[in-house]
Amino acid sequence: MVLETLNPMHYNITSLVLDVTPMATVPILILMCFLFLIWNHEETSSIPGPGYCMGIGPLLSHGRFLWMGVGNACNYYNKMYGEFVRVWISGEETFIISK
């Protein structure tokens, strides 16, 4: 009886994996979601400008500067956010100050 329970051929490995998978998947998914939220958390800035939004904001502001040129893009951001604006150019935070 003891040898029969210790025999690895006695257990069906696929049923064992299917039984363990749902129990292990839920905590791993919860941990991944929690780490993703912490990684993307950013303090809100008091300086107006386009939001960071997981890296999409810097891509959009840099693309606007490439597409419109520096002068027109600065005028656009000044109309949208005021005379002191935070934008991203080449992935670096840049401040536009104008009056």
N, C-alpha and C positions, 0 to 999 in steps of 0.2 A: 504494500500500500504506500509506504513512504517513498520507495523508489519510483513508483508510478507518478507521484506528484512532483518529484524532482526531475523527471524526464522532460527535457525541453520540447520534444516532439508532441508532448501531451497538450501544450498550449498552442492556440492558433495566434500567431504573431499579429495578423491583421486585425483581429478583434481586440487585441491588447492595445495596439496603436490607436484604433478608433475610439476606444474608451478613454484613453489618456489625453488625446488631442484637444477635445473641447475644454477640458479642465485646465490645460496649460495655455490655450490660446487666449482666453478672456483676460487673465492677468497681464499677459504680454502686450495685448492690444491696449489695455488701460494704461500701462506704463509708457508705451510709445506715444499715446495721445497726450499724456501728462508732460513728457519730455518735449514734445513738439510745441505745446503751449508755452512752456517755460522758455524754450529757445527763441520763439517769436515774440515774446513779450517785450515791449519797449515802453519806456516812460514817455508820456506825452510831453511835447516840447511847448514852451510858451511862445515860441517864434512861429508865426504863421507860415504856411507853405503846404505843398502836397504831402499827403501821408506816406509812410514807408510801405505799409501793406505787403509784407513778406517779400520785399525787394522789387515789387512792381513799380512803386513810386519813383525810385531812382532811375529805372529803365525808361519810364515815360518822360521824366524831366530831361534826361540826357538826350533822348530822341527828339524832344521838342527843340532843344538847343541846336542839334545837328540839322533838323529840318527847316526851322524858321530863321536860324542865325541868332547871334547873341543879342543884337539890338531888339529885334522883334519879340524874341522869347522873354527878354527882360521886361519889355512893355506889357506883354501878356500877363506875366506873373504879378507885375505891379498893379494892373487893373483888377486881377482876381483877389490878391491878398493884401495889398497895401504897399507902403514904401519900404518896408523891411521884410524880406522874404528869405526863407531857407529852401534851397533846391539842391539837387545832386548833379554834378558834372563829372563825368568819368569815374563815378562811384564814390566821389568825395563830397562831403557836405559843404555847400558853398552858400554864402550870404550875399544877397543883392540888396544894396542900399541905394535908394534914389529918392529924389524929391521932385 
